[in-house]
Amino acid sequence: MKLLMIYADTFAYKTSRRSLETVSEMSEEKIIANAVVGFIHIEEKDEADPSYVETKLVKNLKWAARKNDTENIVLHSFTHLSESKASPEITKQIFDNAEQRLDKSGYDVVQTPFGYFLDLHVEAPGNPLARLFKDI
């Protein structure tokens, strides 16, 4: 898994077009303030132990949220950090499980529409802990 975490004063998205034929057509637009946004790329090797990857994802996002003094977390599928890709089914399962675990820990979690290209708007401060990368 590759995980790029950006603390954003404002993160906004709008659905642009579907990237997976298996997801339903939808139109969604949302603005989230003061959030750690996880740009998450699940790789093919992660399919061997998805629960390990999920645990690492949750721990890293919680750490970044604490360091940036926020309880808002956004999970965003971002398959542009590696050439290797896990199946959409495994990726979505990891996202859904991570969202449930973060929610149970008291975080406000938003998952961007899975299987869509999105128009994004990110306002991030020039703070060293506002941009973090993990290769797990």
C-alpha atoms as an extended CHARMM CRD file, in Angstrom:
* protein
*
       136  EXT
         1         1  MET       CA              0.0000000000        0.0000000000        0.0000000000  PROA      1               0.0000000000
         2         2  LYS       CA              1.0620000000        3.5120000000       -0.7400000000  PROA      2               0.0000000000
         3         3  LEU       CA             -0.4540000000        6.1830000000        1.4800000000  PROA      3               0.0000000000
         4         4  LEU       CA             -0.1540000000        9.9120000000        0.8910000000  PROA      4               0.0000000000
         5         5  MET       CA             -1.7270000000       11.8590000000        3.7550000000  PROA      5               0.0000000000
         6         6  ILE       CA             -2.4520000000       15.5420000000        3.3550000000  PROA      6               0.0000000000
         7         7  TYR       CA             -3.9350000000       17.6650000000        6.0930000000  PROA      7               0.0000000000
         8         8  ALA       CA             -6.3450000000       20.0440000000        4.3750000000  PROA      8               0.0000000000
         9         9  ASP       CA             -7.9830000000       23.1610000000        5.7320000000  PROA      9               0.0000000000
        10        10  THR       CA            -10.5050000000       22.4550000000        2.9730000000  PROA      10              0.0000000000
        11        11  PHE       CA            -10.9720000000       19.3630000000        0.8100000000  PROA      11              0.0000000000
        12        12  ALA       CA            -13.7280000000       19.3820000000       -1.7850000000  PROA      12              0.0000000000
        13        13  TYR       CA            -14.7100000000       16.9260000000       -4.4690000000  PROA      13              0.0000000000
        14        14  LYS       CA            -17.2850000000       16.4860000000       -7.1870000000  PROA      14              0.0000000000
        15        15  THR       CA            -17.8990000000       13.3330000000       -9.1920000000  PROA      15              0.0000000000
        16        16  SER       CA            -16.6790000000       13.7050000000      -12.7500000000  PROA      16              0.0000000000
        17        17  ARG       CA            -17.0080000000       10.3040000000      -14.4440000000  PROA      17              0.0000000000
        18        18  ARG       CA            -17.0410000000        6.6230000000      -13.6040000000  PROA      18              0.0000000000
        19        19  SER       CA            -13.7910000000        4.6900000000      -13.7670000000  PROA      19              0.0000000000
        20        20  LEU       CA            -15.4400000000        1.3350000000      -12.9160000000  PROA      20              0.0000000000
        21        21  GLU       CA            -18.4160000000        0.0200000000      -14.8650000000  PROA      21              0.0000000000
        22        22  THR       CA            -19.5020000000       -2.0170000000      -11.8240000000  PROA      22              0.0000000000
        23        23  VAL       CA            -20.4740000000        1.0570000000       -9.7640000000  PROA      23              0.0000000000
        24        24  SER       CA            -23.7790000000        2.8790000000      -10.1100000000  PROA      24              0.0000000000
        25        25  GLU       CA            -24.0800000000        6.2480000000      -11.8070000000  PROA      25              0.0000000000
        26        26  MET       CA            -24.1510000000        9.0420000000       -9.2570000000  PROA      26              0.0000000000
        27        27  SER       CA            -23.5590000000       12.7170000000       -8.7870000000  PROA      27              0.0000000000
        28        28  GLU       CA            -22.0080000000       13.8720000000       -5.5320000000  PROA      28              0.0000000000
        29        29  GLU       CA            -20.3430000000       17.0200000000       -4.3070000000  PROA      29              0.0000000000
        30        30  LYS       CA            -18.9170000000       17.5750000000       -0.8280000000  PROA      30              0.0000000000
        31        31  ILE       CA            -16.7190000000       19.9980000000        1.1180000000  PROA      31              0.0000000000
        32        32  ILE       CA            -14.8790000000       18.8110000000        4.2400000000  PROA      32              0.0000000000
        33        33  ALA       CA            -13.0130000000       21.1820000000        6.5600000000  PROA      33              0.0000000000
        34        34  ASN       CA             -9.9800000000       20.4520000000        8.7240000000  PROA      34              0.0000000000
        35        35  ALA       CA             -9.3690000000       16.8700000000        7.6090000000  PROA      35              0.0000000000
        36        36  VAL       CA             -6.5730000000       14.4160000000        7.0300000000  PROA      36              0.0000000000
        37        37  VAL       CA             -7.0970000000       13.1440000000        3.4960000000  PROA      37              0.0000000000
        38        38  GLY       CA             -5.6690000000        9.7190000000        2.7970000000  PROA      38              0.0000000000
        39        39  PHE       CA             -4.7810000000        9.2840000000       -0.8790000000  PROA      39              0.0000000000
        40        40  ILE       CA             -4.6820000000        5.4870000000       -0.7450000000  PROA      40              0.0000000000
        41        41  HSD       CA             -3.2930000000        3.0420000000       -3.2890000000  PROA      41              0.0000000000
        42        42  ILE       CA             -3.8340000000       -0.6390000000       -2.4500000000  PROA      42              0.0000000000
        43        43  GLU       CA             -1.3770000000       -2.8320000000       -4.3540000000  PROA      43              0.0000000000
        44        44  GLU       CA             -1.6960000000       -6.3910000000       -5.6490000000  PROA      44              0.0000000000
        45        45  LYS       CA              0.6950000000       -7.7160000000       -2.9380000000  PROA      45              0.0000000000
        46        46  ASP       CA             -1.7190000000       -6.3690000000       -0.2970000000  PROA      46              0.0000000000
        47        47  GLU       CA             -4.3230000000       -8.9400000000       -1.3290000000  PROA      47              0.0000000000
        48        48  ALA       CA             -2.2880000000      -11.5960000000        0.5250000000  PROA      48              0.0000000000
        49        49  ASP       CA             -3.0830000000      -10.0240000000        3.9240000000  PROA      49              0.0000000000
        50        50  PRO       CA             -5.7750000000       -7.3320000000        3.6610000000  PROA      50              0.0000000000
        51        51  SER       CA             -6.3410000000       -7.1930000000        7.4280000000  PROA      51              0.0000000000
        52        52  TYR       CA             -2.6770000000       -6.2430000000        7.9860000000  PROA      52              0.0000000000
        53        53  VAL       CA             -2.9510000000       -3.4640000000        5.3930000000  PROA      53              0.0000000000
        54        54  GLU       CA             -6.2160000000       -2.2610000000        6.9100000000  PROA      54              0.0000000000
        55        55  THR       CA             -4.6440000000       -2.1020000000       10.3860000000  PROA      55              0.0000000000
        56        56  LYS       CA             -1.6280000000       -0.1590000000        9.0880000000  PROA      56              0.0000000000
        57        57  LEU       CA             -3.9290000000        2.2100000000        7.1970000000  PROA      57              0.0000000000
        58        58  VAL       CA             -6.0480000000        2.9060000000       10.2880000000  PROA      58              0.0000000000
        59        59  LYS       CA             -3.0280000000        3.4010000000       12.5730000000  PROA      59              0.0000000000
        60        60  ASN       CA             -1.3230000000        5.8210000000       10.1640000000  PROA      60              0.0000000000
        61        61  LEU       CA             -4.4790000000        7.8750000000        9.6030000000  PROA      61              0.0000000000
        62        62  LYS       CA             -5.1860000000        8.1020000000       13.3400000000  PROA      62              0.0000000000
        63        63  TRP       CA             -1.5870000000        9.1900000000       13.9880000000  PROA      63              0.0000000000
        64        64  ALA       CA             -1.7670000000       11.8770000000       11.2800000000  PROA      64              0.0000000000
        65        65  ALA       CA             -5.1330000000       13.0870000000       12.6030000000  PROA      65              0.0000000000
        66        66  ARG       CA             -3.7360000000       13.4100000000       16.1370000000  PROA      66              0.0000000000
        67        67  LYS       CA             -0.6440000000       15.2660000000       14.8910000000  PROA      67              0.0000000000
        68        68  ASN       CA             -2.8760000000       17.6980000000       12.9780000000  PROA      68              0.0000000000
        69        69  ASP       CA             -5.4070000000       18.0600000000       15.8180000000  PROA      69              0.0000000000
        70        70  THR       CA             -8.4430000000       16.8700000000       13.8650000000  PROA      70              0.0000000000
        71        71  GLU       CA            -11.0440000000       14.1310000000       14.0830000000  PROA      71              0.0000000000
        72        72  ASN       CA            -11.9690000000       14.3890000000       10.3940000000  PROA      72              0.0000000000
        73        73  ILE       CA            -10.5660000000       11.7880000000        8.0030000000  PROA      73              0.0000000000
        74        74  VAL       CA            -11.2230000000       11.3250000000        4.2930000000  PROA      74              0.0000000000
        75        75  LEU       CA            -10.5360000000        8.0020000000        2.5470000000  PROA      75              0.0000000000
        76        76  HSD       CA             -9.8010000000        8.5730000000       -1.1260000000  PROA      76              0.0000000000
        77        77  SER       CA             -8.8660000000        5.8080000000       -3.5620000000  PROA      77              0.0000000000
        78        78  PHE       CA             -5.8890000000        7.1190000000       -5.5050000000  PROA      78              0.0000000000
        79        79  THR       CA             -4.4750000000        4.4450000000       -7.8160000000  PROA      79              0.0000000000
        80        80  HSD       CA             -1.6870000000        6.6320000000       -9.1710000000  PROA      80              0.0000000000
        81        81  LEU       CA              1.0910000000        5.9040000000       -6.6680000000  PROA      81              0.0000000000
        82        82  SER       CA              2.2220000000        2.5320000000       -8.0520000000  PROA      82              0.0000000000
        83        83  GLU       CA              1.9130000000        0.4300000000      -11.1800000000  PROA      83              0.0000000000
        84        84  SER       CA              0.6090000000       -2.5180000000       -9.1510000000  PROA      84              0.0000000000
        85        85  LYS       CA             -3.0920000000       -2.4970000000       -8.3030000000  PROA      85              0.0000000000
        86        86  ALA       CA             -5.2300000000       -4.7000000000       -6.0870000000  PROA      86              0.0000000000
        87        87  SER       CA             -8.6350000000       -5.7800000000       -7.3140000000  PROA      87              0.0000000000
        88        88  PRO       CA            -11.4140000000       -3.2310000000       -6.8690000000  PROA      88              0.0000000000
        89        89  GLU       CA            -13.2620000000       -5.6850000000       -4.6070000000  PROA      89              0.0000000000
        90        90  ILE       CA            -10.3530000000       -6.0720000000       -2.1500000000  PROA      90              0.0000000000
        91        91  THR       CA             -9.6430000000       -2.3410000000       -2.2410000000  PROA      91              0.0000000000
        92        92  LYS       CA            -13.2580000000       -1.4590000000       -1.4520000000  PROA      92              0.0000000000
        93        93  GLN       CA            -13.3490000000       -4.0410000000        1.3510000000  PROA      93              0.0000000000
        94        94  ILE       CA            -10.2470000000       -2.5030000000        2.9580000000  PROA      94              0.0000000000
        95        95  PHE       CA            -11.7610000000        0.9860000000        2.6540000000  PROA      95              0.0000000000
        96        96  ASP       CA            -15.0930000000       -0.0720000000        4.1730000000  PROA      96              0.0000000000
        97        97  ASN       CA            -13.4290000000       -1.9160000000        7.0640000000  PROA      97              0.0000000000
        98        98  ALA       CA            -11.0760000000        0.9940000000        7.7550000000  PROA      98              0.0000000000
        99        99  GLU       CA            -14.0170000000        3.4100000000        7.7490000000  PROA      99              0.0000000000
       100       100  GLN       CA            -15.8820000000        1.2770000000       10.3000000000  PROA      100             0.0000000000
       101       101  ARG       CA            -12.8450000000        1.0230000000       12.5780000000  PROA      101             0.0000000000
       102       102  LEU       CA            -12.1370000000        4.7500000000       12.4240000000  PROA      102             0.0000000000
       103       103  ASP       CA            -15.7950000000        5.5380000000       13.0530000000  PROA      103             0.0000000000
       104       104  LYS       CA            -15.8150000000        3.2670000000       16.1290000000  PROA      104             0.0000000000
       105       105  SER       CA            -12.7390000000        5.1480000000       17.3840000000  PROA      105             0.0000000000
       106       106  GLY       CA            -14.6510000000        8.4430000000       17.3020000000  PROA      106             0.0000000000
       107       107  TYR       CA            -13.4380000000        9.8870000000       14.0110000000  PROA      107             0.0000000000
       108       108  ASP       CA            -15.7190000000       11.5660000000       11.4800000000  PROA      108             0.0000000000
       109       109  VAL       CA            -14.9620000000        9.6390000000        8.2990000000  PROA      109             0.0000000000
       110       110  VAL       CA            -15.8970000000       10.4060000000        4.7120000000  PROA      110             0.0000000000
       111       111  GLN       CA            -15.2010000000        8.0110000000        1.8840000000  PROA      111             0.0000000000
       112       112  THR       CA            -15.0740000000        9.6010000000       -1.5610000000  PROA      112             0.0000000000
       113       113  PRO       CA            -17.1750000000        7.8600000000       -4.2330000000  PROA      113             0.0000000000
       114       114  PHE       CA            -15.3300000000        4.6530000000       -5.1360000000  PROA      114             0.0000000000
       115       115  GLY       CA            -14.8730000000        3.9280000000       -8.8230000000  PROA      115             0.0000000000
       116       116  TYR       CA            -15.0610000000        7.5640000000       -9.9130000000  PROA      116             0.0000000000
       117       117  PHE       CA            -12.7200000000       10.1970000000      -11.2150000000  PROA      117             0.0000000000
       118       118  LEU       CA            -13.2930000000       13.3140000000       -9.1530000000  PROA      118             0.0000000000
       119       119  ASP       CA            -12.7410000000       17.0130000000       -9.5400000000  PROA      119             0.0000000000
       120       120  LEU       CA            -10.6740000000       17.8910000000       -6.4540000000  PROA      120             0.0000000000
       121       121  HSD       CA             -9.9400000000       21.0740000000       -4.5750000000  PROA      121             0.0000000000
       122       122  VAL       CA             -7.3590000000       20.9400000000       -1.7720000000  PROA      122             0.0000000000
       123       123  GLU       CA             -6.2700000000       23.8240000000        0.4530000000  PROA      123             0.0000000000
       124       124  ALA       CA             -3.3720000000       22.6500000000        2.6060000000  PROA      124             0.0000000000
       125       125  PRO       CA             -1.1890000000       24.7010000000        4.9500000000  PROA      125             0.0000000000
       126       126  GLY       CA              2.5830000000       24.8360000000        4.6200000000  PROA      126             0.0000000000
       127       127  ASN       CA              3.1200000000       22.6920000000        7.6920000000  PROA      127             0.0000000000
       128       128  PRO       CA              5.6330000000       19.7820000000        7.7360000000  PROA      128             0.0000000000
       129       129  LEU       CA              3.0800000000       17.3760000000        9.2490000000  PROA      129             0.0000000000
       130       130  ALA       CA              0.4590000000       18.3840000000        6.6800000000  PROA      130             0.0000000000
       131       131  ARG       CA              2.0950000000       16.1480000000        4.0540000000  PROA      131             0.0000000000
       132       132  LEU       CA              3.1350000000       12.6080000000        4.9030000000  PROA      132             0.0000000000
       133       133  PHE       CA              3.8920000000        9.5440000000        2.7960000000  PROA      133             0.0000000000
       134       134  LYS       CA              4.0460000000        5.8820000000        3.8180000000  PROA      134             0.0000000000
       135       135  ASP       CA              5.0300000000        2.8590000000        1.7680000000  PROA      135             0.0000000000
       136       136  ILE       CA              3.6060000000       -0.1700000000        3.5790000000  PROA      136             0.0000000000
